[in-house]
Amino acid sequence: RNVHIHTEGPNTDGLNPDSCRNVLIEDCDFCTGDDCIALNSGMNEDGWRVNRPCENILIRRCRMTGGHGGLVIGSAVSGGVRNVYAHDCEISGTMQGIRLKSMRGRGGFVEHVLFEDIRVSGITHEALTISMFYPFSTVVPRSETPSSFRDITIRRVHGTGLHTGIELRGLPERKLSDVRLEAIRLSAPNAFVCVDVEGLVMDGVEVTG
């Protein structure tokens, strides 16, 4: 609670709960050289061996004013990430706002995720992105094992001054599943990319240039 983390060096995430359970993050302030808050659970074969998910995470009333991603899950999700609830947060001046990321070789899963009442502004890339094509890794995967992303809800996200609104990219062999976008209003010249997603539900989603 009430933690202020301001860093400028490369690869300096603000907070990285990794394979943690029953975590509360509230009333914190981040301006970082990488992701502000990133949830992980081990990487590749080592993550499968330990097999300890990051779960039961509550994030509320946090502020992110610089960095790569604001609210992030991944890319090291090999042990799984589940039961994540983030609400009433502000994200500005980052590359991405809400970002869920993985790549072939990670395996694992991300499920039962809810983000709501998030305000974003001045985002230089995507305001909201869920992608299986994360291009960087400190440990090169030794397999093509895909992650499973399912049961993800994002609602009541409002934003202005954005480059791209929404990006959803699954894999042909492992599509994003059961993604719900509700009451989202964004202002961005690049609206929406959606590839390899099944069970997508959108209600009240508006992206204007």
N, C-alpha and C positions, 0 to 999 in steps of 0.2 A: 504494500500500500504506500501511496505517496512517494514513489521513487522517481527521481529525475535523472535520466541518463542522456548526456549529450557527448557524442564522440564524432570525430571526423576522419579517422584513419580508415584504410581499406579493410573490408571484411570484418567490420566491427558491428555485429548485431547488438541490439539492445538487450533482449531477454530471450533465452532459448530453453524453455522447458523440454527436456529430452527424456522420453520414457517415464514421465511423471504422472502421478495420480492425485486427483482432488486438489486442484490448484486454483487459487483466486488471485487475479491481477486487477487492481482497481486504483483509480485516481493517480495514474502514473503518466509521466511525460517523457517522450523519446524524440531525439534528433540524432540520427546515427549515420555511419558510413556504409551500412548494409541494411538488412531487414530490421524493423523496429521490434516486433514480437514475432517469433517463428517457432512453431511447435514441430517437434521431430521425435523419432523413435528408433534410431539406429539406421545404419546404412548397409544395404546389400546383404551379403551372406552373414556378416556379423550381426546385423539386425535380426535376421531370421533365427540365428542361433540363440541369441538372448531372448527374443520373442516377448518383449515387454512393451505393451502399447502405452502411448500417451493418452490419458483419458480423464474425463470429468473435469473439464477446464472451463472456468468462468472468467471472462474478461469484460470489464465495464468501466465506463467513464474515463477512458484513457485518451491521450492526445499525442498524435504523431506529426511532427512538423518538418521532417526531412529524412531521407534514406532511400533505400531501394523499394522495399515493400512495407506497407503499414501493418495490416493484420495478415499473417502468412502461416500457411501449413505446408511443410515440406522444405526441401525435396526429399529429405531422408526419412521416409515413412515406412521403412521395411518392417518394423514391429507393429505398425498400425497406429492410427490416430482416430479417436471416436469420442462422442459426447462432448462437443465443444459448443459453447454459447458465448457470443460476444455481442454487446449492445451498448448504445449511447457513447460511441467513440467518434473522434474527429481525426481525419487524416488529410494533411495538406503538404504540398511541396515534395512528395515522394515520386518515384518512378511508377509504381503500382499502388493502388489502394488496398483492395482485398485480393489476395493472391494465394491460390492453392496450386502446388506444382509437384511434378514427379517426372520420371523418365523410365524408359525401358531398362530393366535390370534391378530396379528398386524393389519390386514386389510390394507386399504389404497392402494396406487399405486406408482409406479415409472415409468415415461414415458418421451419420447422425450429427450433422453440423448445422448450426443456426447462427446467422449474422443478421442483426436487425437494428434499425435506427442508427445508421452510420452516415456521417456527413463527409464528403470528399471534395477537395478543391485543388487546383493547380497541379494535377497529376500529369506527368509528362508522357506516360505510356497508357496502360489500361487502368480504368477505374476499378474494374472487376475482371479477374481472369482465373480460369480453372484450366490448366494445361498439363498434358502428359509429355510435353516436349521441352522440358528444362534442359538447356544445352551445356551446363557446367557441372563438374563433379571432381572433388578432390581424390576420390577413389573411383577408378574406371570400372564400371559394371562388367562382370564376367559372364553374364547371361542376358537374355532378352525378356526376362520375367516382368510382366506389366503389373502396375498397381491397380487396385479397384477403388474407384471413387463413386460413392452412392449415398443417397439420402442427404442431399445438401440443399438447404433453404437459405436464400438471401432476400431480405425484404426491407422496405422503407429505407432505401439508400438514395440520397439526394446529392447531386454534385454539379459544379460549374467549373469552367476553365480547364477542361480535360482534353487530352489528345484522342483517346479511344474510349468508347463506352464499355462494351462487354465483349470478352473473348472466351469461348468455350471450345476446347480442343481435346477430344478423346483420341483413342487409338482404334484403328480398324478392327484389331483383335480384342480390344477391351474398351468398350465405349464408356463414356461418362453415363451414369445411370441415376434416374430419379432426381433431377435437378429442378428446383422450383425458384422462380424469380417473381417477386410480387412487389407492387407499389414502388417501382424504381423510376426515378426521374433524373436524367443526366443530360448535360449539355456538352456535346463533343462532335467534331466534324466527321469522325469515323465512328459509325454507330455500333455494329454488331457482327461478330464472326462466330459461326456455330458449325462445328465439324465433328462427326462421330459421337453424337449424343442421343441417348434413348430415354424416353419417359420425361422429356422436358415439358414443364408447365410454366407458362408466362401469364401473368395477370396484372394489368396496369403498369406495363413496362413502356417507358417513353424515353427515347434518345433523340435529341434535336441538335442540329448543327449550330 
